[in-house]
Amino acid sequence: MYRYSEQRTGTRRTISPPRPARSGSQSLERGLDILEMIEAENGDIGVRELARRLELSPTIVQRLVSSLAVRGYIEKNTETSRYRLGHRSMILGASGERGVDYLVTARRELDRLAHEHSLNGFVSVLRSGRAIYLLAVQADGLAIRVSIGSEMALHSTAAGKVLLASLDDGEVRKVLGHRKLLAITPHTVTDPAVLIASLAKVRRQGYATVVEENIPGVLSVGAPITDRAGAVVAALSVAFPKYLESGLTLQGSIPLVTAAALRISRTLGAGELGTPPAMRLTALGERNGGKR
């Protein structure tokens, strides 16, 4: 049985369920309340608003959000002084919602790409309009190092373009905005309209390529990881120097990446429902050896 309490605000009456009984650490539970409120907000929220909703003093809430921010579970928007979920919360959410097999298989594929083909490999996800690294394996030779949980440029990386291509053009516009994008190298596409137009090719061919757009002298290929319903849940990508000792070219790396992405996708049940594969991944991956 549920019992509800009524609150009157002006002429509007709101009915809300009582909070569950508290047990254990009060600070921990308050911290979890803050995380849940920020997640539900689906955007930035300020300390005073959090304090009002929690019925706590702003001083107490500020102390709690500062602790969460230090650990990376939330982060502060320096322009507005409001808070949003941080990279550590995103990693936990992405890891839990798709199951352990997905990340175990992905790590195995990244290790294979690094050891057999000298390719730096990454798995990235899109959360709240931001792309973050979930996994990274460095190759021998030119190692491209990233921190797990760090943010990745969407407009200048192969993985970023795959993740953007999983959205419709309207959603991409919201993520990118209308201003000129940061020119990370002389080859970076900085016009949002040009970038959006290029995503049609990514969707059609089932992968994205980048030539020195993010790091001078470095090439990259990215492919989508899809779930049972055909939705893109992450991107697998590799990066390597323009002149690799093994002689591997950009075109030669494409089948390696798409086949690996397909094998990971199958741990999520990709293809089981007979739904059209997102960005043609299944057909492309099978042609490139995804049945391995």
C-alpha positions in Angstrom: 0.0 0.0 0.0 1.2 3.5 -0.9 0.6 6.5 1.2 1.0 9.9 -0.3 1.7 13.4 1.1 0.2 16.5 -0.4 2.0 19.7 -1.0 0.4 22.9 -2.2 2.3 25.4 -4.3 0.2 28.5 -5.1 -2.9 27.1 -6.7 -1.3 23.8 -7.9 -1.4 20.7 -5.8 1.3 18.1 -6.2 1.2 14.6 -4.8 4.5 12.8 -4.2 5.4 9.5 -2.6 7.3 9.6 0.7 11.0 8.9 0.6 12.0 5.4 1.7 13.1 5.0 5.2 16.8 5.9 5.8 19.3 3.3 6.9 23.1 3.3 7.0 25.2 6.4 6.2 23.3 9.6 6.0 26.0 11.3 3.9 26.1 8.4 1.5 22.4 8.4 1.0 22.3 12.2 0.5 25.1 11.8 -2.1 23.1 9.2 -3.9 20.0 11.5 -3.8 22.1 14.1 -5.5 23.3 11.8 -8.2 19.7 10.6 -8.9 18.4 14.2 -9.1 21.2 15.2 -11.5 20.5 12.2 -13.7 16.8 12.8 -13.7 17.4 16.5 -14.7 19.0 15.4 -17.9 21.0 18.6 -17.8 22.7 21.0 -15.5 21.4 21.9 -12.1 22.5 24.3 -9.4 23.4 23.8 -5.7 20.5 25.9 -4.5 18.0 24.0 -6.6 19.4 20.7 -5.3 19.2 22.0 -1.7 15.6 23.1 -2.2 14.5 19.7 -3.5 16.5 17.8 -0.8 15.3 20.2 1.9 18.8 20.7 3.0 21.0 23.8 3.5 23.0 24.9 0.5 26.2 24.6 2.6 25.6 20.9 3.2 24.8 20.3 -0.4 27.8 22.2 -1.6 30.0 20.0 0.6 28.5 16.9 -0.9 28.7 18.0 -4.5 32.3 19.1 -4.0 33.2 15.5 -2.8 31.3 14.0 -5.8 33.1 16.3 -8.2 36.5 15.5 -6.8 35.9 11.8 -7.5 34.5 12.5 -11.0 30.9 11.4 -10.4 29.6 14.9 -11.2 31.3 17.9 -12.9 30.8 21.6 -12.7 29.9 23.7 -15.8 32.4 26.5 -15.4 30.3 28.9 -17.3 27.1 28.5 -15.2 28.5 27.0 -12.0 25.8 24.2 -12.3 26.5 20.5 -12.1 26.0 17.5 -14.4 26.9 13.8 -14.3 30.7 13.2 -14.5 32.7 10.6 -16.4 32.8 8.1 -13.6 29.0 8.0 -13.4 28.8 7.5 -17.1 31.3 4.6 -17.1 29.3 2.8 -14.3 26.1 3.3 -16.2 27.4 2.2 -19.5 29.1 -0.9 -18.0 26.1 -2.0 -16.0 23.3 -1.5 -18.6 24.9 -3.7 -21.3 26.3 -6.5 -19.2 29.8 -7.8 -18.5 30.2 -9.9 -21.7 30.1 -6.8 -23.9 33.1 -5.3 -22.3 35.0 -8.6 -21.9 34.6 -9.3 -25.6 35.5 -5.7 -26.5 38.7 -5.9 -24.5 39.7 -9.1 -26.2 39.1 -7.6 -29.6 41.2 -4.5 -28.7 44.0 -6.7 -27.5 43.9 -8.6 -30.8 44.0 -5.4 -32.8 46.9 -4.1 -30.8 49.1 -7.2 -30.8 48.4 -8.6 -34.3 48.1 -5.3 -36.2 49.8 -2.6 -34.0 46.6 -0.6 -33.8 45.6 1.5 -30.8 42.1 0.5 -30.0 39.2 2.2 -28.2 35.6 1.7 -27.2 33.5 4.8 -26.7 30.0 5.7 -25.7 27.7 8.7 -26.1 26.1 10.0 -22.9 24.2 13.3 -22.5 25.7 14.7 -25.7 29.3 13.8 -24.8 31.5 10.9 -25.9 33.7 9.2 -23.3 36.2 6.4 -23.5 35.2 3.1 -21.9 38.2 1.0 -22.9 41.6 1.7 -24.5 44.5 -0.6 -25.4 47.7 0.9 -26.7 49.8 -0.6 -29.5 53.5 -1.1 -29.5 55.4 1.6 -31.3 53.3 4.8 -31.4 51.0 4.5 -28.4 48.1 6.9 -28.3 47.2 7.2 -24.6 43.9 8.3 -23.3 42.4 8.2 -19.8 39.4 5.9 -19.3 36.4 8.1 -18.7 37.9 11.1 -20.4 35.9 13.0 -23.0 36.5 12.6 -26.7 36.0 15.0 -29.5 32.9 14.0 -31.4 33.6 16.0 -34.6 37.2 15.1 -35.2 37.4 11.3 -34.4 36.2 8.3 -36.2 34.4 7.0 -33.1 32.8 10.4 -32.6 31.4 10.4 -36.1 30.0 6.9 -35.7 28.2 7.9 -32.5 26.9 11.1 -34.2 25.7 9.0 -37.2 23.6 6.9 -34.8 21.5 10.0 -34.1 19.2 11.8 -36.6 20.3 15.1 -38.0 18.1 17.1 -35.7 19.7 15.5 -32.6 23.2 16.0 -34.1 22.5 19.7 -34.5 21.5 19.9 -30.8 24.7 18.2 -29.8 27.0 20.2 -32.1 25.3 23.6 -31.9 25.5 26.1 -34.7 28.9 27.7 -34.0 32.1 26.9 -35.7 33.7 23.7 -34.2 37.2 23.6 -32.8 40.0 23.2 -35.4 42.1 20.6 -33.6 44.3 20.2 -36.7 44.3 21.9 -40.1 42.3 19.0 -41.4 39.5 19.2 -38.9 36.0 19.8 -40.2 34.8 22.8 -38.4 31.5 23.6 -40.1 28.6 21.8 -38.4 26.5 21.7 -41.6 29.4 20.1 -43.5 29.9 17.5 -40.8 26.2 16.7 -40.6 26.1 16.2 -44.4 29.1 13.8 -44.2 27.3 11.5 -41.7 25.0 10.2 -44.4 28.0 8.5 -45.9 28.9 7.0 -42.5 25.4 5.6 -42.1 25.4 4.2 -45.6 28.8 2.5 -45.6 28.7 1.4 -41.9 32.0 2.9 -40.7 33.8 6.3 -40.4 37.3 7.2 -41.3 39.4 10.2 -40.2 42.7 11.4 -41.8 44.7 13.6 -39.5 41.6 15.4 -38.2 42.3 14.8 -34.5 46.1 14.2 -34.4 48.6 15.2 -37.1 50.0 12.1 -38.9 47.4 9.8 -37.4 44.6 7.9 -39.2 41.5 6.4 -37.6 38.6 4.0 -38.4 35.5 3.6 -36.3 32.5 1.2 -36.5 29.3 0.8 -34.5 28.6 -1.7 -31.8 24.9 -2.6 -31.9 22.5 -4.4 -29.7 19.8 -6.9 -30.3 17.4 -4.3 -31.6 19.9 -2.9 -34.0 20.6 0.3 -32.0 24.1 1.7 -31.8 25.3 1.4 -28.2 29.0 2.2 -28.6 31.7 2.7 -31.1 34.9 0.6 -31.7 37.8 2.6 -33.2 41.4 2.2 -34.0 44.1 4.9 -34.5 47.6 4.4 -36.1 50.3 6.5 -37.7 50.0 7.4 -41.4 53.1 5.3 -42.2 52.9 2.1 -40.2 55.9 -0.3 -40.4 53.6 -3.2 -41.2 52.4 -1.4 -44.3 48.7 -1.5 -43.1 46.7 1.2 -44.8 43.5 3.0 -43.9 41.6 0.9 -46.4 43.2 -2.3 -45.1 42.2 -1.5 -41.5 38.5 -1.1 -42.3 37.7 -4.8 -42.5 39.6 -5.5 -39.3 37.5 -2.9 -37.4 34.1 -3.7 -38.8 34.6 -7.5 -38.2 35.7 -6.9 -34.6 32.7 -4.6 -34.0 30.4 -7.3 -35.3 31.8 -9.9 -33.0 31.3 -7.6 -30.0 27.8 -6.8 -31.2 26.9 -10.4 -31.3 27.5 -10.7 -27.5 24.6 -8.1 -27.2 22.4 -10.2 -29.5 22.8 -8.3 -32.7 21.0 -9.8 -35.5 18.8 -12.1 -33.4 15.5 -10.2 -34.0 15.9 -9.9 -37.8 15.9 -6.1 -37.5 17.7 -4.0 -40.1 21.3 -3.6 -38.8 22.2 -0.1 -37.8 24.5 1.4 -40.4 24.8 -1.8 -42.3 27.2 -3.3 -39.7 26.0 -6.9 -39.9 26.3 -7.3 -43.7 29.6 -5.4 -43.8 31.1 -7.3 -40.8 30.2 -10.7 -42.1 31.8 -9.9 -45.4 35.0 -8.9 -43.6 35.2 -11.9 -41.4 32.8 -11.2 -38.5 32.0 -14.9 -38.2 35.4 -15.7 -36.7 
